[in-house]
Amino acid sequence: MKEENVSITELRQHPEYIRGQVSKSHVAEYAQILRDSGWIFPPVELQPVPSTDKAFSEGVKYWILDGTNRIAAAVEAKWEKKVPAKIHPPMTAIDAIGIQLKTNLAHGFRLSASSQTSAIKKMKEMGATGKMIASKAGLSESSVSRIIGDKQRSTESGEPGNVDKAGAARKKATKPFKTEDWLKSMNRVLKVYKNHGAKIRKAGFPAECQKAVDVLVSNLIDKTEE
Protein backbone atom coordinates (compact mmCIF):
# COMPACT_ATOMS: atom_id res chain seq x y z
CA MET A 1 0.00 0.00 0.00
CA LYS A 2 1.41 3.36 -1.01
CA GLU A 3 0.69 6.86 0.30
CA GLU A 4 0.29 9.99 -1.79
CA ASN A 5 -1.78 13.15 -2.06
CA VAL A 6 -4.75 13.03 -4.41
CA SER A 7 -7.31 15.44 -5.79
CA ILE A 8 -10.87 14.97 -4.53
CA THR A 9 -12.09 15.30 -8.12
CA GLU A 10 -10.49 11.91 -8.83
CA LEU A 11 -12.48 10.17 -6.10
CA ARG A 12 -15.92 8.60 -5.97
CA GLN A 13 -17.98 6.71 -3.40
CA HIS A 14 -17.25 2.99 -3.55
CA PRO A 15 -19.87 0.83 -5.33
CA GLU A 16 -19.88 -1.37 -2.21
CA TYR A 17 -20.16 1.52 0.27
CA ILE A 18 -21.47 -0.22 3.39
CA ARG A 19 -23.11 2.77 5.09
CA GLY A 20 -25.57 3.27 2.27
CA GLN A 21 -25.34 7.06 2.49
CA VAL A 22 -23.20 9.72 4.09
CA SER A 23 -24.08 11.34 7.41
CA LYS A 24 -25.23 14.91 6.78
CA SER A 25 -24.42 15.97 10.33
CA HIS A 26 -20.88 14.59 10.17
CA VAL A 27 -20.29 16.08 6.73
CA ALA A 28 -21.38 19.52 7.97
CA GLU A 29 -19.16 19.21 11.05
CA TYR A 30 -16.12 18.09 9.03
CA ALA A 31 -16.68 20.83 6.46
CA GLN A 32 -16.58 23.47 9.18
CA ILE A 33 -13.37 21.97 10.59
CA LEU A 34 -11.84 22.15 7.12
CA ARG A 35 -12.74 25.83 6.80
CA ASP A 36 -11.39 26.64 10.25
CA SER A 37 -8.32 24.42 10.56
CA GLY A 38 -7.58 22.83 7.20
CA TRP A 39 -7.18 19.10 6.63
CA ILE A 40 -6.38 17.60 10.05
CA PHE A 41 -8.07 14.26 9.38
CA PRO A 42 -6.43 10.85 8.91
CA PRO A 43 -5.62 9.85 5.30
CA VAL A 44 -8.50 8.43 3.31
CA GLU A 45 -8.11 4.88 2.03
CA LEU A 46 -8.65 4.22 -1.66
CA GLN A 47 -8.90 1.45 -4.23
CA PRO A 48 -7.85 2.00 -7.85
CA VAL A 49 -10.71 2.01 -10.34
CA PRO A 50 -10.11 -0.62 -13.08
CA SER A 51 -9.40 0.94 -16.46
CA THR A 52 -12.27 -1.13 -17.88
CA ASP A 53 -14.81 0.46 -15.55
CA LYS A 54 -17.08 3.23 -16.86
CA ALA A 55 -16.07 5.46 -13.93
CA PHE A 56 -12.45 5.39 -15.13
CA SER A 57 -13.46 6.83 -18.50
CA GLU A 58 -15.20 9.64 -16.59
CA GLY A 59 -11.97 10.65 -14.89
CA VAL A 60 -12.42 8.75 -11.61
CA LYS A 61 -9.15 7.14 -10.53
CA TYR A 62 -10.08 5.83 -7.10
CA TRP A 63 -13.02 4.46 -5.14
CA ILE A 64 -13.16 5.49 -1.50
CA LEU A 65 -12.77 2.57 0.88
CA ASP A 66 -12.61 4.72 3.98
CA GLY A 67 -13.27 8.47 4.26
CA THR A 68 -16.44 9.02 2.26
CA ASN A 69 -17.78 11.53 4.80
CA ARG A 70 -14.45 13.38 4.83
CA ILE A 71 -14.42 13.68 1.06
CA ALA A 72 -18.08 14.77 1.01
CA ALA A 73 -17.12 17.45 3.55
CA ALA A 74 -14.22 18.56 1.34
CA VAL A 75 -16.63 18.94 -1.57
CA GLU A 76 -19.05 20.94 0.59
CA ALA A 77 -16.24 23.17 1.84
CA LYS A 78 -14.99 23.64 -1.76
CA TRP A 79 -11.59 22.27 -0.75
CA GLU A 80 -9.20 22.69 -3.67
CA LYS A 81 -5.99 21.21 -2.22
CA LYS A 82 -5.04 17.57 -2.50
CA VAL A 83 -5.70 15.27 0.46
CA PRO A 84 -3.47 12.54 1.94
CA ALA A 85 -4.44 9.03 0.93
CA LYS A 86 -3.44 5.41 1.32
CA ILE A 87 -3.75 3.54 -1.96
CA HIS A 88 -4.53 -0.15 -1.71
CA PRO A 89 -3.70 -2.64 -4.48
CA PRO A 90 -6.59 -3.80 -6.71
CA MET A 91 -8.98 -6.06 -4.79
CA THR A 92 -12.23 -8.01 -4.94
CA ALA A 93 -15.58 -6.73 -3.76
CA ILE A 94 -15.33 -9.04 -0.72
CA ASP A 95 -11.95 -7.53 0.19
CA ALA A 96 -13.34 -4.01 -0.23
CA ILE A 97 -16.22 -4.66 2.16
CA GLY A 98 -13.86 -6.35 4.61
CA ILE A 99 -11.52 -3.35 4.69
CA GLN A 100 -14.42 -0.99 5.29
CA LEU A 101 -15.59 -3.10 8.23
CA LYS A 102 -12.10 -3.39 9.71
CA THR A 103 -11.18 0.29 9.42
CA ASN A 104 -14.54 1.24 10.91
CA LEU A 105 -13.63 -0.52 14.16
CA ALA A 106 -11.10 2.25 14.84
CA HIS A 107 -13.50 5.10 14.04
CA GLY A 108 -15.13 7.61 16.30
CA PHE A 109 -18.06 7.51 13.84
CA ARG A 110 -18.98 3.86 14.26
CA LEU A 111 -20.99 1.85 11.78
CA SER A 112 -24.56 1.06 12.82
CA ALA A 113 -25.34 -2.53 13.77
CA SER A 114 -27.77 -2.90 10.87
CA SER A 115 -25.19 -1.65 8.34
CA GLN A 116 -22.56 -4.00 9.75
CA THR A 117 -24.97 -6.93 9.57
CA SER A 118 -25.93 -6.10 5.97
CA ALA A 119 -22.26 -5.88 4.94
CA ILE A 120 -21.40 -9.22 6.53
CA LYS A 121 -24.39 -10.95 4.95
CA LYS A 122 -23.42 -9.48 1.58
CA MET A 123 -19.91 -10.95 1.92
CA LYS A 124 -21.55 -14.29 2.69
CA GLU A 125 -23.74 -14.02 -0.42
CA MET A 126 -20.61 -13.31 -2.47
CA GLY A 127 -19.17 -16.65 -1.39
CA ALA A 128 -17.04 -15.75 1.64
CA THR A 129 -16.91 -18.25 4.50
CA GLY A 130 -17.47 -17.21 8.10
CA LYS A 131 -13.77 -17.64 8.84
CA MET A 132 -12.81 -15.51 5.84
CA ILE A 133 -15.28 -12.77 6.81
CA ALA A 134 -13.97 -12.70 10.37
CA SER A 135 -10.38 -12.40 9.16
CA LYS A 136 -11.05 -9.66 6.63
CA ALA A 137 -13.43 -7.67 8.83
CA GLY A 138 -11.40 -7.90 12.03
CA LEU A 139 -14.22 -9.62 13.91
CA SER A 140 -14.45 -12.83 15.92
CA GLU A 141 -15.72 -15.94 14.16
CA SER A 142 -18.45 -16.34 16.79
CA SER A 143 -19.74 -12.82 16.08
CA VAL A 144 -19.83 -13.50 12.35
CA SER A 145 -21.51 -16.88 12.91
CA ARG A 146 -24.31 -15.27 14.88
CA ILE A 147 -24.94 -12.80 12.08
CA ILE A 148 -24.82 -15.14 9.08
CA GLY A 149 -26.53 -18.01 10.90
CA ASP A 150 -23.88 -20.70 10.44
CA LYS A 151 -25.03 -22.38 13.65
CA GLN A 152 -28.72 -22.17 12.90
CA ARG A 153 -29.79 -24.10 9.84
CA SER A 154 -32.84 -23.27 7.80
CA THR A 155 -36.09 -24.90 8.86
CA GLU A 156 -36.54 -25.89 5.22
CA SER A 157 -33.17 -27.62 4.91
CA GLY A 158 -34.23 -30.91 6.50
CA GLU A 159 -30.70 -31.30 7.81
CA PRO A 160 -29.85 -32.94 11.17
CA GLY A 161 -29.49 -30.59 14.09
CA ASN A 162 -32.09 -28.19 12.77
CA VAL A 163 -33.74 -26.09 15.48
CA ASP A 164 -37.12 -24.70 14.55
CA LYS A 165 -37.56 -22.16 17.33
CA ALA A 166 -40.66 -20.64 15.78
CA GLY A 167 -42.23 -24.08 15.42
CA ALA A 168 -41.42 -24.96 19.01
CA ALA A 169 -43.00 -21.72 20.17
CA ARG A 170 -46.15 -22.48 18.18
CA LYS A 171 -46.38 -25.96 19.68
CA LYS A 172 -45.91 -24.56 23.15
CA ALA A 173 -48.55 -21.93 22.52
CA THR A 174 -51.08 -24.55 21.33
CA LYS A 175 -50.45 -26.99 24.22
CA PRO A 176 -53.83 -28.33 25.46
CA PHE A 177 -55.13 -26.48 28.51
CA LYS A 178 -55.18 -28.51 31.71
CA THR A 179 -56.93 -27.18 34.78
CA GLU A 180 -54.60 -29.03 37.14
CA ASP A 181 -51.52 -27.44 35.55
CA TRP A 182 -53.08 -24.01 35.89
CA LEU A 183 -53.97 -24.61 39.55
CA LYS A 184 -50.42 -25.75 40.31
CA SER A 185 -49.08 -22.56 38.79
CA MET A 186 -51.54 -20.47 40.73
CA ASN A 187 -50.60 -22.31 43.92
CA ARG A 188 -47.00 -21.19 43.48
CA VAL A 189 -48.16 -17.61 42.96
CA LEU A 190 -50.35 -17.69 46.05
CA LYS A 191 -47.58 -19.10 48.24
CA VAL A 192 -45.42 -16.19 47.25
CA TYR A 193 -48.29 -13.84 47.98
CA LYS A 194 -48.84 -15.38 51.42
CA ASN A 195 -45.17 -15.22 52.35
CA HIS A 196 -44.53 -11.75 50.99
CA GLY A 197 -47.96 -10.16 50.91
CA ALA A 198 -47.00 -7.26 53.14
CA LYS A 199 -44.02 -6.41 50.96
CA ILE A 200 -46.13 -6.71 47.83
CA ARG A 201 -48.69 -4.27 49.21
CA LYS A 202 -45.96 -1.83 50.18
CA ALA A 203 -44.71 -1.94 46.60
CA GLY A 204 -47.66 0.29 45.77
CA PHE A 205 -49.76 -1.64 43.27
CA PRO A 206 -52.39 0.46 41.50
CA ALA A 207 -55.76 0.02 43.22
CA GLU A 208 -57.24 -1.90 40.29
CA CYS A 209 -54.33 -4.32 40.28
CA GLN A 210 -54.47 -4.90 44.05
CA LYS A 211 -58.22 -5.49 43.85
CA ALA A 212 -57.70 -8.10 41.13
CA VAL A 213 -55.11 -9.90 43.27
CA ASP A 214 -57.44 -9.91 46.29
CA VAL A 215 -60.28 -11.38 44.21
CA LEU A 216 -57.95 -13.99 42.77
CA VAL A 217 -56.77 -15.03 46.24
CA SER A 218 -60.26 -15.28 47.70
CA ASN A 219 -61.59 -17.33 44.78
CA LEU A 220 -58.72 -19.77 44.47
CA ILE A 221 -57.22 -20.22 47.92
CA ASP A 222 -59.42 -23.22 48.79
CA LYS A 223 -58.86 -25.03 45.50
CA THR A 224 -55.09 -24.62 45.48
CA GLU A 225 -54.73 -25.91 49.04
CA GLU A 226 -56.51 -29.19 48.40
Buried (B, 14 or more C-beta within 10 A) or exposed (E): EEEEEBBBEBBBBBEBBBBEEBBEEBBBBBBEBBEEEEBEBBBBBBBBBEEEEEBBEEEBBBBBBBBBBBBBBBBBBEBEEBBBBBBBEEBEBBBBBBBBBBBBEEEEEEBEEEBBBBBBBBBBEEEBBBEBBBBBBBBEBEBBBBBBEBEBBEEEEEEEEEEBEEEEEEEEEEEEEEEEEEBEEBBEBBEEBEEEEEEBEEEEEEEEEBEEBEEBBEEBBEEBEE
